[in-house]
Amino acid sequence: MPHTEVTLDHTHNSAHCQSCETKLKQPMFCHACHRIQQLKGQVNYFEFFGQDLTYDIDIEKLEEVYDDLQLALHPDFYGQSSEKEQALSMEHTTLLNEAKNTLFNPFERGKYLLKTV
């Protein structure tokens, strides 16, 4: 599986929502105002799930965050949204699935962690 880092051009501080300025739990979605966030710079897979950059991760938490984000970001919910939101939904869902597949697999997680550190 290819190692993916996202680089998007904008000046938003990814610690807070671009719409309501609420502190974000993770960089993809604001749970306060339910808006997709444009990612700033490079975000690693561990950040998507709010996990520390370590091999030993909480798989149950990872599954919970994945399920929550999968529902929040799913393209079906953005069919009537702007083209930008539709594109972000597709990009984020793809990245979320890549991140899940990498971090759920101990071997792939180890390889990814070595590339990230």
All heavy atoms as an XYZ file, in Angstrom:
961
protein
N       0.848     -1.178      0.000
C       0.000      0.000      0.000
C       0.894      1.241      0.000
O       1.828      1.336      0.791
C      -0.879     -0.015      1.252
C      -1.699      1.237      1.377
S      -3.255      1.030      2.229
C      -3.949     -0.324      1.367
N       0.624      2.226     -0.833
C       1.476      3.414     -0.913
C       1.344      4.286      0.332
O       0.296      4.359      0.960
C       0.957      4.147     -2.151
C      -0.420      3.650     -2.359
C      -0.462      2.251     -1.798
N       2.428      4.928      0.671
C       2.483      5.860      1.788
C       1.952      7.197      1.289
O       2.451      7.755      0.336
C       3.931      5.977      2.256
C       4.172      7.052      3.253
N       3.738      6.926      4.543
C       4.781      8.243      3.159
C       4.100      8.016      5.208
N       4.734      8.821      4.385
N       0.879      7.695      1.910
C       0.249      8.917      1.441
C       0.352     10.013      2.483
O       0.024      9.806      3.628
C      -1.239      8.679      1.120
O      -1.338      7.623      0.186
C      -1.882      9.927      0.569
N       0.824     11.158      2.098
C       0.784     12.371      2.910
C      -0.039     13.372      2.117
O       0.066     13.449      0.908
C       2.193     12.933      3.140
C       3.082     12.067      4.001
C       2.775     12.144      5.475
O       2.027     13.027      5.913
O       3.311     11.292      6.205
N      -0.876     14.115      2.783
C      -1.741     15.076      2.115
C      -1.116     16.449      2.215
O      -0.707     16.872      3.288
C      -3.123     15.107      2.803
C      -4.013     16.125      2.140
C      -3.741     13.741      2.777
N      -1.038     17.149      1.103
C      -0.558     18.516      1.107
C      -1.551     19.368      0.338
O      -1.710     19.203     -0.858
C       0.833     18.612      0.446
O       1.718     17.712      1.111
C       1.381     20.021      0.543
N      -2.246     20.234      1.055
C      -3.194     21.141      0.434
C      -2.770     22.556      0.761
O      -2.279     22.845      1.848
C      -4.612     20.873      0.943
C      -5.144     19.476      0.633
C      -6.496     19.277      1.290
C      -5.261     19.256     -0.857
N      -2.984     23.471     -0.176
C      -2.504     24.832     -0.039
C      -3.564     25.748      0.565
O      -4.547     26.072     -0.064
C      -2.093     25.358     -1.416
C      -1.494     26.738     -1.342
O      -0.919     27.087     -0.302
O      -1.619     27.476     -2.335
N      -3.369     26.135      1.821
C      -4.178     27.160      2.464
C      -3.503     27.542      3.777
O      -2.519     26.955      4.171
C      -5.629     26.705      2.674
C      -5.766     25.612      3.676
N      -5.990     25.862      4.994
C      -5.695     24.280      3.544
C      -6.068     24.713      5.640
N      -5.888     23.751      4.782
N      -4.045     28.536      4.447
C      -3.361     29.059      5.624
C      -4.102     28.779      6.919
O      -3.773     29.325      7.947
C      -3.174     30.580      5.490
O      -4.460     31.177      5.332
C      -2.279     30.910      4.314
N      -5.094     27.922      6.897
C      -5.892     27.627      8.081
C      -5.073     26.909      9.147
O      -4.284     26.027      8.857
C      -7.086     26.763      7.694
C      -7.863     26.280      8.866
N      -8.611     27.120      9.641
C      -7.981     25.057      9.404
C      -9.175     26.428     10.602
N      -8.807     25.177     10.477
N      -5.301     27.279     10.410
C      -4.695     26.581     11.539
C      -5.543     25.352     11.815
O      -6.671     25.465     12.274
C      -4.652     27.505     12.759
C      -4.094     26.807     13.975
O      -3.855     25.605     13.960
N      -3.898     27.558     15.026
N      -5.031     24.147     11.559
C      -5.816     22.936     11.650
C      -6.189     22.547     13.074
O      -6.898     21.581     13.266
C      -5.092     21.782     10.955
O      -3.889     21.490     11.615
N      -5.775     23.277     14.082
C      -6.160     22.970     15.454
C      -7.583     23.433     15.751
O      -8.195     22.999     16.712
C      -5.183     23.612     16.432
N      -8.117     24.339     14.930
C      -9.457     24.879     15.131
C     -10.262     24.809     13.835
O      -9.710     24.882     12.745
C      -9.380     26.324     15.618
C      -8.809     26.434     16.986
N      -7.455     26.521     17.219
C      -9.410     26.434     18.203
C      -7.236     26.580     18.519
N      -8.402     26.521     19.136
N     -11.580     24.695     13.983
C     -12.482     24.596     12.834
C     -12.389     25.843     11.966
O     -12.341     26.961     12.459
C     -13.914     24.410     13.336
S     -15.144     24.417     12.024
N     -12.434     25.623     10.664
C     -12.401     26.719      9.701
C     -13.702     27.504      9.704
O     -13.724     28.648      9.285
C     -12.135     26.159      8.297
C     -10.798     25.501      8.190
C     -10.717     24.495      7.058
O     -11.716     24.115      6.455
N      -9.515     24.036      6.778
N     -14.791     26.923     10.193
C     -16.086     27.591     10.194
C     -16.439     28.209     11.540
O     -16.838     29.362     11.611
C     -17.191     26.604      9.810
O     -16.996     26.152      8.504
N     -16.315     27.437     12.616
C     -16.789     27.910     13.921
C     -15.684     28.150     14.948
O     -15.962     28.562     16.063
C     -17.829     26.951     14.488
S     -17.155     25.363     15.048
N     -14.428     27.852     14.585
C     -13.259     28.065     15.445
C     -13.204     27.154     16.682
O     -12.401     27.369     17.579
C     -13.142     29.534     15.884
C     -12.846     30.480     14.740
C     -11.518     30.196     14.036
O     -10.521     29.899     14.727
O     -11.487     30.254     12.808
N     -14.061     26.132     16.743
C     -14.006     25.164     17.831
C     -12.719     24.358     17.719
O     -12.286     24.036     16.615
C     -15.221     24.207     17.754
O     -16.411     24.973     17.879
C     -15.172     23.148     18.833
N     -12.121     24.010     18.853
C     -10.929     23.158     18.848
C     -11.320     21.796     18.287
O     -12.297     21.200     18.717
C     -10.369     23.016     20.260
C      -9.082     22.217     20.322
C      -8.480     22.314     21.709
C      -7.312     21.404     21.920
N      -6.247     21.449     21.003
N     -10.558     21.323     17.303
C     -10.858     20.061     16.633
C     -10.296     18.873     17.406
O      -9.195     18.939     17.948
C     -10.278     20.057     15.222
C     -10.847     21.087     14.252
C     -10.050     21.076     12.955
C     -12.316     20.814     13.987
N     -11.044     17.772     17.412
C     -10.575     16.509     17.985
C      -9.548     15.862     17.066
O      -8.645     15.181     17.503
C     -11.738     15.541     18.175
C     -12.766     15.980     19.170
C     -13.893     14.963     19.217
C     -15.044     15.441     20.057
N     -16.147     14.469     20.052
N      -9.748     16.034     15.779
C      -8.854     15.530     14.735
C      -9.026     16.432     13.523
O      -9.975     17.201     13.473
C      -9.102     14.051     14.449
C     -10.526     13.629     14.208
C     -11.083     14.137     12.918
O     -10.408     14.148     11.913
N     -12.316     14.578     12.937
N      -8.127     16.381     12.556
C      -8.091     17.425     11.519
C      -9.110     17.346     10.384
O      -9.236     18.295      9.624
C      -6.681     17.284     10.943
C      -6.296     15.876     11.197
C      -6.968     15.498     12.485
N      -9.878     16.275     10.241
C     -10.734     16.115      9.067
C     -12.131     16.709      9.176
O     -12.732     17.052      8.169
C     -10.902     14.633      8.737
C      -9.672     13.957      8.251
S     -10.074     12.227      7.921
C      -9.036     11.924      6.521
N     -12.681     16.789     10.396
C     -14.095     17.105     10.554
C     -14.346     17.794     11.887
O     -13.761     17.428     12.898
C     -14.901     15.790     10.493
C     -16.387     15.963     10.530
C     -17.078     16.357      9.397
C     -17.099     15.720     11.688
C     -18.453     16.506      9.422
C     -18.476     15.864     11.723
C     -19.158     16.256     10.585
N     -15.231     18.784     11.866
C     -15.619     19.475     13.102
C     -16.917     18.863     13.611
O     -17.943     18.917     12.932
C     -15.813     20.969     12.854
S     -16.390     21.856     14.328
N     -16.858     18.301     14.806
C     -18.046     17.690     15.383
C     -18.993     18.729     15.981
O     -20.141     18.418     16.282
C     -17.641     16.650     16.422
C     -17.102     15.408     15.812
N     -15.799     15.300     15.368
C     -17.696     14.230     15.516
C     -15.612     14.106     14.860
N     -16.748     13.434     14.928
N     -18.548     19.954     16.137
C     -19.408     21.013     16.686
C     -20.364     21.554     15.624
O     -21.566     21.642     15.845
C     -18.565     22.137     17.271
N     -19.819     21.905     14.447
C     -20.673     22.491     13.399
C     -20.879     21.544     12.212
O     -21.546     21.895     11.249
C     -20.106     23.827     12.925
S     -18.575     23.707     11.983
N     -20.273     20.351     12.288
C     -20.445     19.313     11.273
C     -19.958     19.735      9.891
O     -20.599     19.468      8.877
C     -21.906     18.839     11.211
C     -22.413     18.391     12.529
N     -22.059     17.187     13.087
C     -23.208     19.014     13.436
C     -22.620     17.077     14.263
N     -23.324     18.169     14.508
N     -18.794     20.372      9.859
C     -18.199     20.814      8.592
C     -16.916     20.040      8.320
O     -16.098     19.824      9.222
C     -17.873     22.309      8.623
C     -19.051     23.246      8.844
C     -20.045     23.260      7.689
N     -19.478     23.563      6.415
C     -19.489     24.751      5.836
N     -20.024     25.787      6.443
N     -18.961     24.904      4.646
N     -16.717     19.658      7.073
C     -15.466     19.039      6.640
C     -14.393     20.117      6.658
O     -14.634     21.256      6.278
C     -15.602     18.451      5.228
C     -16.573     17.287      5.232
C     -14.249     18.006      4.692
C     -16.790     16.672      3.865
N     -13.203     19.730      7.081
C     -12.088     20.657      7.156
C     -11.100     20.387      6.029
O     -10.804     19.229      5.721
C     -11.358     20.497      8.502
C     -12.264     20.669      9.700
C     -12.831     22.057      9.786
O     -12.095     23.023      9.903
N     -14.149     22.171      9.721
N     -10.598     21.451      5.438
C      -9.530     21.285      4.460
C      -8.253     21.049      5.259
O      -7.964     21.785      6.193
C      -9.382     22.515      3.574
C      -8.370     22.304      2.496
C      -8.455     23.355      1.405
O      -9.341     24.182      1.410
N      -7.524     23.301      0.489
N      -7.513     20.014      4.900
C      -6.306     19.662      5.640
C      -5.199     20.661      5.375
O      -5.030     21.140      4.259
C      -5.847     18.257      5.267
C      -6.832     17.148      5.631
C      -6.336     15.820      5.098
C      -7.063     17.077      7.121
N      -4.426     20.940      6.413
C      -3.310     21.875      6.308
C      -2.012     21.091      6.274
O      -1.736     20.311      7.172
C      -3.286     22.807      7.519
C      -2.109     23.748      7.495
C      -1.996     24.542      8.764
C      -0.756     25.410      8.662
N      -0.339     25.895      9.934
N      -1.230     21.313      5.251
C       0.094     20.700      5.184
C       0.021     19.190      5.207
O      -0.899     18.585      4.683
N       0.980     18.585      5.853
C       1.044     17.135      5.927
C       0.449     16.668      7.250
O       0.816     17.145      8.304
C       2.483     16.657      5.805
C       3.072     16.937      4.444
C       4.467     16.394      4.292
O       5.155     16.165      5.277
N       4.888     16.191      3.069
N      -0.471     15.737      7.163
C      -1.112     15.157      8.334
C      -0.853     13.661      8.279
O      -1.094     13.020      7.261
C      -2.625     15.433      8.323
C      -3.285     14.840      9.559
C      -2.896     16.926      8.237
N      -0.351     13.102      9.361
C      -0.080     11.668      9.332
C      -1.302     10.871      9.776
O      -2.230     11.401     10.371
C       1.178     11.318     10.134
C       0.984     11.445     11.626
O       0.064     10.861     12.200
N       1.848     12.205     12.265
N      -1.299      9.597      9.471
C      -2.431      8.728      9.742
C      -2.789      8.673     11.227
O      -3.957      8.538     11.577
C      -2.146      7.317      9.247
C      -2.086      7.170      7.746
C      -1.556      6.028      7.181
C      -2.571      8.150      6.882
C      -1.506      5.851      5.803
C      -2.519      7.998      5.511
C      -1.986      6.832      4.981
O      -1.947      6.667      3.628
N      -1.797      8.762     12.088
C      -2.061      8.720     13.520
C      -2.913      9.914     13.943
O      -3.798      9.790     14.787
C      -0.747      8.688     14.309
C       0.019      7.405     14.148
C       0.935      7.250     13.126
C      -0.189      6.341     15.017
C       1.640      6.065     12.972
C       0.507      5.150     14.876
C       1.427      5.014     13.849
N      -2.664     11.084     13.342
C      -3.438     12.285     13.663
C      -4.893     12.140     13.262
O      -5.774     12.674     13.934
C      -2.834     13.511     12.968
C      -1.530     13.973     13.558
C      -0.972     15.159     12.802
O      -1.319     16.297     13.181
O      -0.217     14.934     11.842
N      -5.168     11.446     12.162
C      -6.551     11.246     11.724
C      -7.384     10.624     12.847
O      -8.549     10.937     13.006
C      -6.636     10.312     10.518
C      -6.145     10.892      9.230
C      -5.834     10.044      8.186
C      -6.008     12.246      9.028
C      -5.391     10.548      6.969
C      -5.566     12.762      7.826
C      -5.255     11.904      6.794
N      -6.763      9.725     13.593
C      -7.478      8.966     14.620
C      -7.207      9.461     16.040
O      -7.637      8.835     16.998
C      -7.106      7.485     14.512
C      -7.518      6.874     13.205
C      -6.593      6.626     12.215
C      -8.848      6.572     12.954
C      -6.972      6.068     11.008
C      -9.245      6.019     11.750
C      -8.308      5.761     10.770
N      -6.474     10.556     16.174
C      -6.174     11.074     17.502
C      -5.273     10.146     18.296
O      -5.348     10.097     19.515
N      -4.430      9.407     17.609
C      -3.519      8.457     18.255
C      -2.129      9.065     18.372
O      -1.722      9.853     17.523
C      -3.420      7.173     17.421
C      -4.690      6.399     17.286
C      -4.945      5.486     18.470
O      -4.026      5.032     19.136
N      -6.207      5.205     18.720
N      -1.419      8.674     19.423
C      -0.029      9.079     19.552
C       0.792      8.366     18.487
O       0.425      7.289     18.011
C       0.521      8.724     20.937
C      -0.109      9.558     22.034
O      -0.509     10.709     21.756
O      -0.213      9.044     23.158
N       1.901      8.960     18.130
C       2.802      8.400     17.132
C       3.620      7.287     17.787
O       4.767      7.473     18.182
C       3.705      9.509     16.590
C       4.449      9.235     15.307
C       3.495      8.994     14.154
C       5.362     10.395     14.976
N       3.002      6.116     17.913
C       3.629      4.969     18.555
C       3.073      3.681     17.956
O       1.949      3.669     17.442
C       3.398      4.990     20.084
O       4.029      3.864     20.683
C       1.924      4.972     20.428
N       3.842      2.613     18.041
C       3.407      1.339     17.484
C       2.208      0.772     18.246
O       1.285      0.230     17.663
C       4.565      0.328     17.481
C       4.170     -0.980     16.855
C       4.129     -1.121     15.471
C       3.818     -2.067     17.643
C       3.746     -2.319     14.884
C       3.433     -3.268     17.066
C       3.396     -3.384     15.689
O       3.003     -4.564     15.115
N       2.253      0.885     19.575
C       1.169      0.355     20.411
C       0.019      1.346     20.429
O       0.102      2.393     21.063
C       1.666      0.101     21.838
C       2.716     -0.990     21.888
O       2.569     -1.977     21.146
O       3.671     -0.844     22.666
N      -1.046      1.007     19.702
C      -2.197      1.905     19.616
C      -3.439      1.218     20.173
O      -3.480     -0.009     20.309
C      -2.456      2.367     18.163
C      -2.709      1.181     17.240
C      -1.308      3.211     17.657
C      -3.083      1.568     15.831
N      -4.419      2.008     20.486
C      -5.690      1.516     21.010
C      -6.594      1.190     19.814
O      -7.224      2.074     19.240
C      -6.312      2.591     21.899
C      -7.596      2.162     22.560
O      -8.191      1.148     22.131
O      -8.021      2.852     23.510
N      -6.656     -0.086     19.452
C      -7.425     -0.528     18.287
C      -8.910     -0.233     18.471
O      -9.590      0.164     17.517
C      -7.190     -2.026     17.991
C      -5.741     -2.267     17.541
C      -8.164     -2.549     16.948
C      -5.386     -1.660     16.201
N      -9.426     -0.405     19.682
C     -10.850     -0.113     19.920
C     -11.152      1.359     19.666
O     -12.167      1.691     19.046
C     -11.247     -0.506     21.337
C     -11.368     -1.999     21.529
C     -11.827     -2.362     22.930
O     -12.407     -1.501     23.630
O     -11.620     -3.516     23.310
N     -10.272      2.236     20.143
C     -10.462      3.673     19.905
C     -10.353      3.966     18.405
O     -11.126      4.750     17.865
C      -9.434      4.499     20.676
C      -9.577      5.988     20.444
C      -8.531      6.791     21.183
C      -8.653      8.268     20.827
N      -7.548      9.043     21.338
N      -9.386      3.340     17.749
C      -9.207      3.522     16.313
C     -10.479      3.131     15.556
O     -10.940      3.868     14.690
C      -8.017      2.687     15.840
C      -7.481      2.974     14.460
C      -6.518      4.147     14.523
C      -6.762      1.761     13.912
N     -11.061      1.997     15.916
C     -12.293      1.549     15.268
C     -13.439      2.522     15.527
O     -14.217      2.835     14.621
C     -12.677      0.155     15.755
C     -11.778     -0.939     15.231
C     -12.086     -2.298     15.837
O     -12.764     -2.378     16.887
O     -11.647     -3.294     15.258
N     -13.541      3.004     16.754
C     -14.600      3.947     17.117
C     -14.473      5.249     16.326
O     -15.453      5.750     15.771
C     -14.531      4.232     18.614
C     -15.598      5.141     19.131
C     -15.450      5.357     20.622
O     -15.357      4.358     21.367
O     -15.430      6.533     21.032
N     -13.254      5.796     16.266
C     -13.032      7.040     15.531
C     -13.255      6.807     14.035
O     -13.864      7.648     13.360
C     -11.620      7.602     15.805
C     -11.309      8.795     14.915
C     -11.483      7.991     17.269
N     -12.798      5.684     13.523
C     -12.997      5.367     12.102
C     -14.485      5.337     11.767
O     -14.930      5.966     10.798
C     -12.351      4.025     11.735
C     -12.683      3.596     10.334
C     -12.017      4.148      9.250
C     -13.701      2.670     10.097
C     -12.339      3.778      7.955
C     -14.022      2.299      8.808
C     -13.345      2.859      7.738
O     -13.681      2.496      6.449
N     -15.266      4.611     12.561
C     -16.706      4.515     12.301
C     -17.365      5.887     12.348
O     -18.197      6.223     11.495
C     -17.378      3.580     13.303
C     -17.003      2.120     13.104
O     -16.482      1.773     12.019
O     -17.224      1.323     14.040
N     -16.994      6.691     13.329
C     -17.544      8.027     13.481
C     -17.209      8.899     12.268
O     -18.085      9.554     11.698
C     -16.998      8.656     14.765
C     -17.567     10.016     15.042
O     -18.793     10.193     14.940
O     -16.769     10.922     15.388
N     -15.928      8.885     11.855
C     -15.512      9.693     10.708
C     -16.089      9.168      9.400
O     -16.440      9.954      8.516
C     -13.984      9.755     10.628
C     -13.318     10.653     11.650
C     -11.797     10.506     11.583
C     -13.719     12.102     11.426
N     -16.179      7.868      9.266
C     -16.733      7.287      8.042
C     -18.168      7.773      7.841
O     -18.556      8.130      6.732
C     -16.675      5.756      8.102
C     -17.058      5.061      6.842
C     -16.098      5.315      5.688
O     -15.070      5.948      5.802
N     -16.452      4.801      4.538
N     -18.935      7.825      8.916
C     -20.307      8.335      8.818
C     -20.325      9.829      8.524
O     -21.115     10.304      7.714
C     -21.060      8.055     10.119
C     -21.510      6.626     10.332
C     -22.094      6.464     11.733
C     -22.528      6.201      9.283
N     -19.460     10.576      9.184
C     -19.445     12.038      9.025
C     -18.958     12.476      7.652
O     -19.421     13.491      7.121
C     -18.565     12.664     10.106
N     -18.030     11.725      7.065
C     -17.392     12.141      5.822
C     -17.951     11.475      4.564
O     -17.588     11.862      3.457
C     -15.885     11.840      5.894
C     -15.107     12.552      6.983
C     -13.700     11.980      7.090
C     -15.067     14.038      6.719
N     -18.815     10.520      4.721
C     -19.259      9.719      3.580
C     -19.842     10.601      2.466
O     -20.668     11.469      2.712
C     -20.290      8.679      4.021
C     -20.437      7.578      3.040
N     -21.197      7.712      1.894
C     -19.893      6.352      2.995
C     -21.133      6.603      1.203
N     -20.355      5.745      1.848
N     -19.390     10.380      1.236
C     -19.836     11.201      0.102
C     -21.352     11.245     -0.090
O     -21.876     12.233     -0.610
C     -19.142     10.549     -1.099
C     -17.930      9.902     -0.524
C     -18.343      9.427      0.844
N     -22.073     10.222      0.320
C     -23.532     10.232      0.165
C     -24.179     11.409      0.898
O     -25.236     11.885      0.487
C     -24.146      8.932      0.682
C     -23.877      7.751     -0.235
O     -23.380      7.968     -1.366
O     -24.150      6.609      0.181
N     -23.566     11.874      1.964
C     -24.124     12.975      2.741
C     -23.831     14.345      2.128
O     -24.331     15.354      2.607
C     -23.603     12.945      4.181
C     -24.042     11.730      4.937
C     -23.102     10.821      5.398
C     -25.384     11.471      5.169
C     -23.495      9.691      6.092
C     -25.785     10.345      5.854
C     -24.843      9.441      6.321
N     -22.995     14.385      1.096
C     -22.576     15.659      0.509
C     -23.030     15.816     -0.941
O     -22.534     16.669     -1.660
C     -21.053     15.814      0.632
C     -20.643     15.884      2.077
C     -20.283     14.743      2.773
C     -20.679     17.096      2.751
C     -19.949     14.808      4.120
C     -20.350     17.166      4.099
C     -19.989     16.019      4.775
O     -19.673     16.080      6.111
N     -24.012     15.022     -1.352
C     -24.509     15.074     -2.722
C     -25.103     16.419     -3.102
O     -25.035     16.828     -4.259
N     -25.673     17.135     -2.152
C     -26.281     18.438     -2.410
C     -25.388     19.588     -1.946
O     -25.809     20.747     -1.970
C     -27.641     18.530     -1.704
C     -28.640     17.478     -2.147
C     -28.980     17.585     -3.620
O     -29.196     18.675     -4.138
N     -29.004     16.448     -4.312
N     -24.182     19.281     -1.524
C     -23.246     20.296     -1.032
C     -22.466     20.919     -2.181
O     -22.576     20.495     -3.328
C     -22.272     19.670     -0.029
O     -22.977     19.153      1.076
N     -21.643     21.889     -1.847
C     -20.809     22.544     -2.861
C     -19.828     21.535     -3.473
O     -19.538     20.493     -2.876
C     -20.029     23.702     -2.231
O     -19.047     23.196     -1.341
N     -19.310     21.878     -4.637
C     -18.324     21.001     -5.286
C     -17.096     20.819     -4.400
O     -16.518     19.737     -4.353
C     -17.923     21.567     -6.645
C     -18.993     21.415     -7.695
C     -18.525     21.875     -9.067
O     -17.305     21.846     -9.338
O     -19.394     22.258     -9.864
N     -16.704     21.887     -3.706
C     -15.542     21.805     -2.812
C     -15.790     20.786     -1.702
O     -14.933     19.950     -1.427
C     -15.240     23.177     -2.212
C     -14.067     23.175     -1.262
C     -13.806     24.549     -0.702
C     -12.656     24.519      0.297
N     -12.391     25.837      0.851
N     -16.962     20.842     -1.071
C     -17.277     19.891      0.000
C     -17.381     18.471     -0.536
O     -16.954     17.520      0.123
C     -18.554     20.292      0.727
C     -18.368     21.472      1.652
C     -19.634     21.816      2.402
O     -20.696     21.938      1.756
O     -19.550     21.969      3.631
N     -17.928     18.303     -1.726
C     -18.005     16.975     -2.331
C     -16.604     16.410     -2.573
O     -16.337     15.240     -2.289
C     -18.790     17.032     -3.639
C     -20.261     17.275     -3.457
C     -21.003     17.396     -4.777
O     -20.513     16.986     -5.827
N     -22.189     17.972     -4.728
N     -15.727     17.256     -3.091
C     -14.344     16.822     -3.356
C     -13.623     16.484     -2.054
O     -12.917     15.470     -1.976
C     -13.590     17.900     -4.121
N     -13.787     17.327     -1.036
C     -13.151     17.058      0.259
C     -13.674     15.760      0.858
O     -12.917     14.976      1.432
C     -13.371     18.215      1.231
C     -12.563     19.476      0.976
C     -13.004     20.601      1.919
C     -11.075     19.210      1.136
N     -14.964     15.515      0.717
C     -15.552     14.285      1.228
C     -14.912     13.064      0.569
O     -14.536     12.102      1.249
C     -17.059     14.291      0.985
O     -17.618     13.041      1.290
N     -14.764     13.108     -0.735
C     -14.132     11.988     -1.465
C     -12.674     11.815     -1.058
O     -12.231     10.699     -0.777
C     -14.235     12.214     -2.973
C     -15.624     12.083     -3.532
S     -16.278     10.418     -3.392
C     -15.229      9.562     -4.545
N     -11.929     12.922     -1.020
C     -10.511     12.866     -0.639
C     -10.349     12.321      0.778
O      -9.515     11.451      1.027
C      -9.878     14.253     -0.705
C      -9.659     14.792     -2.084
C      -9.130     16.225     -2.055
O      -8.692     16.702     -0.992
O      -9.171     16.870     -3.118
N     -11.124     12.852      1.705
C     -10.993     12.458      3.109
C     -11.411     11.007      3.329
O     -10.779     10.293      4.105
C     -11.807     13.381      4.001
C     -11.244     14.755      4.160
N     -10.237     15.274      3.382
C     -11.575     15.736      5.034
C      -9.963     16.500      3.768
N     -10.762     16.810      4.780
N     -12.458     10.572      2.649
C     -12.890      9.184      2.790
C     -11.817      8.238      2.263
O     -11.519      7.218      2.886
C     -14.231      8.958      2.051
O     -15.221      9.814      2.626
C     -14.694      7.524      2.161
N     -11.217      8.581      1.144
C     -10.132      7.770      0.585
C      -8.954      7.709      1.557
O      -8.421      6.626      1.845
C      -9.676      8.338     -0.772
O     -10.786      8.313     -1.671
C      -8.524      7.541     -1.352
N      -8.541      8.869      2.073
C      -7.423      8.909      3.020
C      -7.746      8.159      4.305
O      -6.891      7.463      4.860
C      -7.058     10.357      3.346
C      -6.320     11.103      2.254
C      -6.258     12.587      2.577
C      -4.938     10.531      2.070
N      -8.964      8.300      4.773
C      -9.377      7.605      5.992
C      -9.278      6.095      5.816
O      -8.776      5.393      6.691
C     -10.807      8.016      6.354
C     -11.371      7.427      7.632
C     -10.593      7.944      8.846
C     -12.842      7.781      7.767
N      -9.715      5.607      4.670
C      -9.621      4.167      4.405
C      -8.173      3.706      4.284
O      -7.818      2.636      4.791
C     -10.428      3.802      3.164
C     -11.914      3.874      3.413
O     -12.387      3.587      4.509
N     -12.659      4.274      2.405
N      -7.331      4.494      3.636
C      -5.903      4.152      3.539
C      -5.277      4.130      4.939
O      -4.498      3.230      5.266
C      -5.165      5.159      2.666
C      -5.470      5.053      1.199
C      -4.786      6.139      0.374
O      -3.930      6.880      0.913
O      -5.115      6.257     -0.811
N      -5.619      5.123      5.739
C      -5.071      5.206      7.098
C      -5.516      4.023      7.932
O      -4.712      3.409      8.649
C      -5.500      6.519      7.749
N      -6.786      3.681      7.853
C      -7.310      2.533      8.606
C      -6.596      1.253      8.189
O      -6.143      0.483      9.034
C      -8.804      2.383      8.375
C      -9.374      1.140      9.055
C     -10.755      0.828      8.513
C     -11.274     -0.460      9.078
N     -11.264     -1.557      8.162
N      -6.495      1.020      6.877
C      -5.852     -0.202      6.398
C      -4.397     -0.280      6.835
O      -3.889     -1.364      7.117
C      -5.961     -0.299      4.878
C      -7.370     -0.550      4.419
O      -8.189     -1.097      5.151
N      -7.680     -0.150      3.199
N      -3.735      0.844      6.902
C      -2.333      0.867      7.325
C      -2.207      0.640      8.828
O      -1.416     -0.194      9.274
C      -1.679      2.208      6.940
O      -1.721      2.342      5.519
C      -0.236      2.281      7.416
N      -2.963      1.369      9.620
C      -2.802      1.290     11.074
C      -3.399      0.031     11.681
O      -2.932     -0.429     12.725
C      -3.384      2.532     11.742
C      -2.695      3.849     11.383
C      -3.272      4.984     12.208
C      -1.190      3.775     11.554
N      -4.408     -0.561     11.054
C      -4.991     -1.796     11.582
C      -4.071     -2.990     11.365
O      -4.152     -3.965     12.077
C      -6.341     -2.073     10.909
C      -7.512     -1.476     11.620
C      -7.595     -0.115     11.828
C      -8.546     -2.275     12.081
C      -8.673      0.440     12.468
C      -9.630     -1.733     12.730
C      -9.700     -0.365     12.925
N      -3.201     -2.918     10.375
C      -2.289     -4.005     10.056
C      -0.961     -3.757     10.783
O      -0.265     -2.789     10.472
C      -2.073     -4.057      8.540
C      -1.138     -5.144      8.112
O      -0.043     -5.281      8.625
N      -1.571     -5.915      7.130
N      -0.589     -4.599     11.751
C       0.626     -4.350     12.534
C       1.889     -4.179     11.688
O       2.719     -3.314     11.977
C       0.739     -5.581     13.434
C      -0.653     -6.104     13.523
C      -1.299     -5.791     12.199
N       2.041     -4.986     10.634
C       3.217     -4.880      9.778
C       3.233     -3.538      9.045
O       4.246     -2.827      9.025
C       3.266     -6.046      8.784
C       4.437     -5.992      7.857
C       5.726     -6.251      8.315
C       4.264     -5.683      6.521
C       6.809     -6.188      7.457
C       5.345     -5.620      5.660
C       6.620     -5.873      6.130
N       2.092     -3.186      8.426
C       1.996     -1.916      7.697
C       2.132     -0.728      8.643
O       2.724      0.292      8.285
C       0.676     -1.835      6.923
C       0.558     -2.832      5.797
C       1.615     -2.654      4.725
O       1.997     -1.504      4.416
O       2.082     -3.679      4.184
N       1.582     -0.844      9.855
C       1.709      0.222     10.850
C       3.175      0.445     11.193
O       3.642      1.581     11.281
C       0.927     -0.133     12.112
C       0.975      0.933     13.167
C       0.240      0.578     14.464
N      -0.760     -0.447     14.324
C      -0.822     -1.535     15.097
N       0.056     -1.723     16.070
N      -1.769     -2.434     14.914
N       3.920     -0.634     11.375
C       5.346     -0.527     11.678
C       6.119      0.143     10.551
O       6.949      1.021     10.788
N       5.840     -0.267      9.305
C       6.504      0.348      8.155
C       6.162      1.835      8.063
O       7.035      2.660      7.834
C       6.083     -0.344      6.847
C       6.707     -1.689      6.643
C       6.447     -2.353      5.308
C       5.467     -1.757      4.388
N       5.195     -2.541      3.166
N       4.896      2.157      8.249
C       4.463      3.556      8.176
C       5.113      4.380      9.283
O       5.587      5.486      9.050
C       2.937      3.639      8.273
C       2.424      5.042      8.166
C       2.265      5.640      6.925
C       2.114      5.793      9.297
C       1.806      6.952      6.800
C       1.649      7.093      9.191
C       1.500      7.667      7.953
O       1.061      8.950      7.828
N       5.160      3.799     10.477
C       5.764      4.506     11.605
C       7.249      4.777     11.349
O       7.743      5.873     11.624
C       5.587      3.681     12.881
C       5.971      4.323     14.187
C       5.215      5.617     14.425
C       5.709      3.354     15.336
N       7.952      3.819     10.769
C       9.370      4.033     10.455
C       9.553      5.120      9.418
O      10.522      5.893      9.486
C      10.004      2.717      9.961
C      10.220      1.664     11.035
C      10.674      0.352     10.396
C      11.210      2.132     12.084
N       8.651      5.245      8.460
C       8.741      6.299      7.451
C       8.394      7.664      8.029
O       8.860      8.691      7.535
C       7.781      6.007      6.289
C       8.168      4.839      5.450
C       7.125      4.615      4.365
C       7.393      3.353      3.589
N       6.350      3.100      2.593
N       7.531      7.670      9.048
C       7.023      8.921      9.616
C       7.974      9.525     10.637
O       8.058     10.736     10.742
C       5.648      8.666     10.285
O       4.794      8.069      9.315
C       5.027      9.952     10.752
N       8.667      8.694     11.373
C       9.535      9.183     12.452
C      10.800      9.772     11.896
O      11.373      9.425     10.979
C       9.869      8.046     13.449
C      10.815      8.521     14.512
C       8.610      7.526     14.061
